[in-house]
Amino acid sequence: MGGRGGVGRWACGLLVSGVLLGGLVVAPAAPAAAATCAGGVSDFNGDGLTDTIVADPQATVNGAKRAGLVRVLFGGDKGAVELTQASPGMGASPERGDQFGQSTAFTDIDSDGCSDLVIGAPLEDVPRDGENLIDAGAIRIIHGSPTNFGTGSKVDAYGQAEFDPGSATEAYDRFGFALQGGTASSGEPYLLVGVPGENITIDGTSYADAGVVDYQLGTKRYAVHQDTPGVPGVVEAHDEFGSSIAGTNRFFAVGAPGEAIGTEEYAGAVTVFAQSIVDGHPKALVGIDQNTAGISDTAETGDVFGTTLDMTNFRPSDQTYNSDALLAVSAPAEEIGGKAGLGIVLVLRIQPDGTLTQRAYLHPDITDVDGTGAAADHFGQDLAIDNLDTDVVTASATMRLAVGIPGRDTGGADAGVIQVFRPLDSNPGSADKIISRGSTTLPGTATARDYLGTALHSGSVNLYVGVPFSKAADSTKGVLYVAPWKDVDSGSTSATVLKPGTNGIPDAGATFGELG
């Protein structure tokens, strides 16, 4: 699952903790069918089938609470492999609070045809020169392999200084807080690593938590922040640039939800880049905040615009390929109509020259929308946008947006719901759907403080819905639903239910269902 980052981390009333359970059994890697890697989307064992990444960053590992783990569920019901910092080749030990798996991404970084899994442990303490650098952060790249993925894989371990020798590994940087990977239109693999706690020094002044993103395109690496030439805005303390990241083959976007806009603190901003290098840096195309011309609403203190991002391909009618992108941006703390923390989501078209067009302005009280919005709904705490058919001109029929509303009291206080839109509709509220646990789309029982809507991911075929904080009696360790988009549209009941103790998944953990 692509790593958007920033989910549930801001002070919007939804920073939640799962029940911490001890004792994990590491499942052996499933045997792969292929002798060599043949390529495929999130295909780690080279059999041509899509594999599913499910994180559990608050799991207890070897007695260390919240050390975290990641499971890969192989396509074709070929079993699961469990990865922790105690797995072979990791070069680390599970420690309390590391939250290994808080972010995940994949890309074929070594171009061998097998996807490579990238796992962030942003709260990892890193020993350096006799000092323990608290929450410096680290990432692991587990290389795909047609045999013994996980137990026999090559693993690359990076702190910030190893990944970017021009930087330094420092306490509280949170290297790996957000991750995004993929393949650029040039055919080169790319990887983006968010470091929102990085301090940036300008003219002798250090700006705490200004933030930076480390970017690998092909085999070359670059660092980008708000003092990089061409990047809009200025470096300020607590911008946390790199808290959220999204990308397509032609663009990537970086959120700075702590950005001050004028006198409005933590109003938030987003910068969009091209997947190309100009003058030694990623090419910045446009900066976006709620005071940008053509954008609905106004930047206000505490909106945290850019908390969560997702991006998908867009093909205009005058092109034969997906030259543009649609970017979905949330401000889950936005106040609307006197309802504090109601939340909004914007859907924006990005063109190659940086031209920006707002295509949708969404919140729980728009015209004809299902349900009723309330304060502290946190609409947009997570979101997922996807083009279901990139081979045709993009239209309303091909585009879907799922928005998490984890504060909605449907089935209990903060049980949460998901709202699905066709964001290119002229009236997006006319065909929206509310999905809750126990509905025709998602089986199970809605329970207070489930926070449904904090873990979403979309592909062209399926919508993935994690409930890592499930309180239902049958899923206290968390659960993941895989719902085909065609059935989400029709309201059919066919979601696959994955949880510890089923489908070859070890019956252990705490927050199964985090999606990076």
Solvent accessible surface area in square Angstrom, and as a share of the most:
residue,aa,sasa,rsa
1,M,11,0.05
2,G,14,0.13
3,G,0,0.00
4,R,7,0.03
5,G,6,0.06
6,G,1,0.01
7,V,18,0.10
8,G,8,0.08
9,R,67,0.25
10,W,29,0.10
11,A,107,0.83
12,C,11,0.06
13,G,71,0.69
14,L,5,0.02
15,L,124,0.62
16,V,27,0.16
17,S,88,0.57
18,G,11,0.11
19,V,84,0.48
20,L,54,0.27
21,L,55,0.27
22,G,59,0.57
23,G,53,0.51
24,L,32,0.16
25,V,107,0.61
26,V,84,0.48
27,A,14,0.11
28,P,108,0.68
29,A,17,0.13
30,A,10,0.08
31,P,114,0.72
32,A,24,0.19
33,A,81,0.63
34,A,29,0.22
35,A,89,0.69
36,T,100,0.58
37,C,29,0.17
38,A,87,0.67
39,G,26,0.25
40,G,42,0.41
41,V,110,0.63
42,S,6,0.04
43,D,0,0.00
44,F,0,0.00
45,N,1,0.01
46,G,0,0.00
47,D,27,0.14
48,G,46,0.44
49,L,75,0.37
50,T,74,0.43
51,D,3,0.01
52,T,18,0.10
53,I,2,0.01
54,V,1,0.00
55,A,1,0.01
56,D,1,0.00
57,P,4,0.02
58,Q,16,0.07
59,A,0,0.00
60,T,7,0.04
61,V,4,0.02
62,N,119,0.61
63,G,64,0.61
64,A,16,0.13
65,K,89,0.38
66,R,62,0.23
67,A,0,0.00
68,G,2,0.02
69,L,0,0.00
70,V,0,0.00
71,R,1,0.00
72,V,0,0.00
73,L,19,0.10
74,F,9,0.04
75,G,14,0.13
76,G,57,0.55
77,D,135,0.70
78,K,63,0.27
79,G,29,0.28
80,A,5,0.04
81,V,2,0.01
82,E,3,0.01
83,L,1,0.01
84,T,3,0.01
85,Q,3,0.01
86,A,55,0.43
87,S,13,0.08
88,P,78,0.49
89,G,56,0.54
90,M,2,0.01
91,G,79,0.76
92,A,30,0.23
93,S,71,0.46
94,P,21,0.13
95,E,76,0.34
96,R,155,0.57
97,G,15,0.14
98,D,2,0.01
99,Q,27,0.12
100,F,1,0.01
101,G,0,0.00
102,Q,15,0.07
103,S,0,0.00
104,T,1,0.00
105,A,0,0.00
106,F,41,0.17
107,T,4,0.02
108,D,34,0.18
109,I,23,0.12
110,D,64,0.33
111,S,79,0.51
112,D,68,0.35
113,G,22,0.21
114,C,0,0.00
115,S,7,0.05
116,D,0,0.00
117,L,0,0.00
118,V,0,0.00
119,I,0,0.00
120,G,0,0.00
121,A,3,0.02
122,P,0,0.00
123,L,45,0.22
124,E,14,0.06
125,D,37,0.19
126,V,17,0.09
127,P,104,0.66
128,R,75,0.27
129,D,143,0.74
130,G,91,0.87
131,E,107,0.48
132,N,86,0.44
133,L,16,0.08
134,I,78,0.40
135,D,34,0.18
136,A,2,0.01
137,G,0,0.00
138,A,5,0.04
139,I,1,0.00
140,R,17,0.06
141,I,1,0.01
142,I,1,0.00
143,H,13,0.06
144,G,7,0.07
145,S,23,0.15
146,P,24,0.15
147,T,81,0.47
148,N,88,0.45
149,F,1,0.00
150,G,3,0.03
151,T,60,0.35
152,G,54,0.52
153,S,14,0.09
154,K,134,0.57
155,V,25,0.14
156,D,32,0.17
157,A,51,0.39
158,Y,36,0.14
159,G,9,0.08
160,Q,3,0.01
161,A,24,0.18
162,E,80,0.36
163,F,0,0.00
164,D,25,0.13
165,P,114,0.72
166,G,77,0.74
167,S,29,0.19
168,A,51,0.40
169,T,12,0.07
170,E,69,0.31
171,A,37,0.29
172,Y,123,0.47
173,D,2,0.01
174,R,46,0.17
175,F,0,0.00
176,G,0,0.00
177,F,14,0.06
178,A,0,0.00
179,L,0,0.00
180,Q,18,0.08
181,G,10,0.10
182,G,17,0.16
183,T,71,0.41
184,A,4,0.03
185,S,60,0.39
186,S,79,0.51
187,G,52,0.50
188,E,68,0.30
189,P,15,0.09
190,Y,4,0.01
191,L,0,0.00
192,L,0,0.00
193,V,0,0.00
194,G,0,0.00
195,V,0,0.00
196,P,0,0.00
197,G,3,0.03
198,E,18,0.08
199,N,69,0.36
200,I,15,0.08
201,T,85,0.49
202,I,43,0.22
203,D,145,0.75
204,G,74,0.71
205,T,67,0.39
206,S,69,0.44
207,Y,62,0.24
208,A,40,0.31
209,D,31,0.16
210,A,3,0.03
211,G,1,0.01
212,V,7,0.04
213,V,0,0.00
214,D,1,0.01
215,Y,0,0.00
216,Q,14,0.06
217,L,18,0.09
218,G,8,0.08
219,T,129,0.75
220,K,135,0.57
221,R,86,0.31
222,Y,42,0.16
223,A,37,0.29
224,V,0,0.00
225,H,40,0.18
226,Q,13,0.06
227,D,73,0.38
228,T,9,0.05
229,P,96,0.60
230,G,66,0.63
231,V,13,0.07
232,P,49,0.31
233,G,47,0.45
234,V,99,0.57
235,V,14,0.08
236,E,51,0.23
237,A,45,0.35
238,H,80,0.36
239,D,1,0.00
240,E,26,0.12
241,F,2,0.01
242,G,0,0.00
243,S,1,0.01
244,S,0,0.00
245,I,0,0.00
246,A,1,0.00
247,G,13,0.12
248,T,14,0.08
249,N,45,0.23
250,R,77,0.28
251,F,4,0.02
252,F,0,0.00
253,A,0,0.00
254,V,0,0.00
255,G,0,0.00
256,A,2,0.02
257,P,0,0.00
258,G,4,0.04
259,E,10,0.05
260,A,17,0.13
261,I,25,0.13
262,G,74,0.71
263,T,125,0.73
264,E,58,0.26
265,E,95,0.43
266,Y,81,0.31
267,A,0,0.00
268,G,1,0.01
269,A,15,0.11
270,V,1,0.01
271,T,7,0.04
272,V,0,0.00
273,F,0,0.00
274,A,16,0.13
275,Q,15,0.07
276,S,42,0.27
277,I,53,0.27
278,V,72,0.42
279,D,134,0.69
280,G,43,0.42
281,H,56,0.25
282,P,2,0.01
283,K,90,0.38
284,A,24,0.18
285,L,31,0.15
286,V,27,0.16
287,G,25,0.24
288,I,2,0.01
289,D,28,0.15
290,Q,2,0.01
291,N,86,0.44
292,T,34,0.20
293,A,98,0.76
294,G,66,0.64
295,I,17,0.09
296,S,35,0.22
297,D,49,0.25
298,T,76,0.44
299,A,5,0.04
300,E,71,0.32
301,T,84,0.49
302,G,30,0.29
303,D,4,0.02
304,V,8,0.05
305,F,1,0.00
306,G,0,0.00
307,T,0,0.00
308,T,0,0.00
309,L,0,0.00
310,D,21,0.11
311,M,12,0.05
312,T,12,0.07
313,N,38,0.19
314,F,9,0.04
315,R,45,0.16
316,P,11,0.07
317,S,98,0.63
318,D,116,0.60
319,Q,63,0.28
320,T,118,0.69
321,Y,100,0.38
322,N,23,0.12
323,S,4,0.02
324,D,3,0.02
325,A,0,0.00
326,L,0,0.00
327,L,0,0.00
328,A,0,0.00
329,V,0,0.00
330,S,0,0.00
331,A,0,0.00
332,P,0,0.00
333,A,24,0.19
334,E,0,0.00
335,E,90,0.40
336,I,30,0.15
337,G,80,0.77
338,G,62,0.60
339,K,59,0.25
340,A,60,0.47
341,G,8,0.07
342,L,0,0.00
343,G,0,0.00
344,I,0,0.00
345,V,0,0.00
346,L,0,0.00
347,V,0,0.00
348,L,0,0.00
349,R,49,0.18
350,I,0,0.00
351,Q,50,0.22
352,P,75,0.47
353,D,111,0.57
354,G,9,0.08
355,T,61,0.35
356,L,37,0.18
357,T,60,0.35
358,Q,47,0.21
359,R,90,0.33
360,A,6,0.05
361,Y,61,0.23
362,L,0,0.00
363,H,19,0.09
364,P,1,0.01
365,D,59,0.30
366,I,28,0.14
367,T,98,0.57
368,D,91,0.47
369,V,23,0.13
370,D,63,0.33
371,G,49,0.47
372,T,105,0.61
373,G,4,0.04
374,A,49,0.38
375,A,57,0.44
376,A,51,0.40
377,D,2,0.01
378,H,10,0.05
379,F,0,0.00
380,G,0,0.00
381,Q,0,0.00
382,D,2,0.01
383,L,0,0.00
384,A,0,0.00
385,I,2,0.01
386,D,22,0.11
387,N,2,0.01
388,L,42,0.21
389,D,57,0.30
390,T,52,0.30
391,D,117,0.61
392,V,65,0.37
393,V,61,0.35
394,T,12,0.07
395,A,49,0.38
396,S,30,0.19
397,A,65,0.50
398,T,19,0.11
399,M,0,0.00
400,R,10,0.04
401,L,0,0.00
402,A,0,0.00
403,V,0,0.00
404,G,0,0.00
405,I,0,0.00
406,P,0,0.00
407,G,6,0.06
408,R,20,0.07
409,D,96,0.50
410,T,55,0.32
411,G,52,0.50
412,G,28,0.27
413,A,57,0.45
414,D,41,0.21
415,A,2,0.01
416,G,1,0.01
417,V,0,0.00
418,I,0,0.00
419,Q,0,0.00
420,V,6,0.03
421,F,1,0.00
422,R,76,0.28
423,P,0,0.00
424,L,21,0.10
425,D,33,0.17
426,S,126,0.81
427,N,51,0.26
428,P,21,0.13
429,G,1,0.01
430,S,73,0.47
431,A,49,0.38
432,D,10,0.05
433,K,72,0.31
434,I,55,0.28
435,I,4,0.02
436,S,19,0.12
437,R,11,0.04
438,G,52,0.50
439,S,37,0.24
440,T,84,0.49
441,T,9,0.06
442,L,1,0.00
443,P,43,0.27
444,G,36,0.35
445,T,87,0.51
446,A,21,0.16
447,T,37,0.22
448,A,28,0.22
449,R,126,0.46
450,D,0,0.00
451,Y,24,0.09
452,L,1,0.00
453,G,0,0.00
454,T,7,0.04
455,A,2,0.02
456,L,0,0.00
457,H,34,0.15
458,S,8,0.05
459,G,22,0.21
460,S,64,0.41
461,V,100,0.58
462,N,33,0.17
463,L,1,0.00
464,Y,22,0.08
465,V,1,0.01
466,G,0,0.00
467,V,0,0.00
468,P,1,0.01
469,F,12,0.05
470,S,4,0.03
471,K,66,0.28
472,A,6,0.04
473,A,105,0.81
474,D,87,0.45
475,S,7,0.05
476,T,69,0.40
477,K,48,0.20
478,G,0,0.00
479,V,1,0.01
480,L,0,0.00
481,Y,3,0.01
482,V,20,0.12
483,A,2,0.02
484,P,29,0.18
485,W,4,0.01
486,K,148,0.63
487,D,17,0.09
488,V,1,0.00
489,D,40,0.21
490,S,78,0.50
491,G,27,0.26
492,S,48,0.31
493,T,92,0.53
494,S,55,0.36
495,A,16,0.12
496,T,68,0.39
497,V,52,0.30
498,L,19,0.09
499,K,43,0.18
500,P,13,0.08
501,G,47,0.46
502,T,48,0.28
503,N,88,0.45
504,G,58,0.56
505,I,7,0.03
506,P,20,0.12
507,D,94,0.49
508,A,8,0.07
509,G,0,0.00
510,A,1,0.01
511,T,1,0.00
512,F,1,0.00
513,G,0,0.00
514,E,17,0.08
515,L,5,0.02
516,G,13,0.12
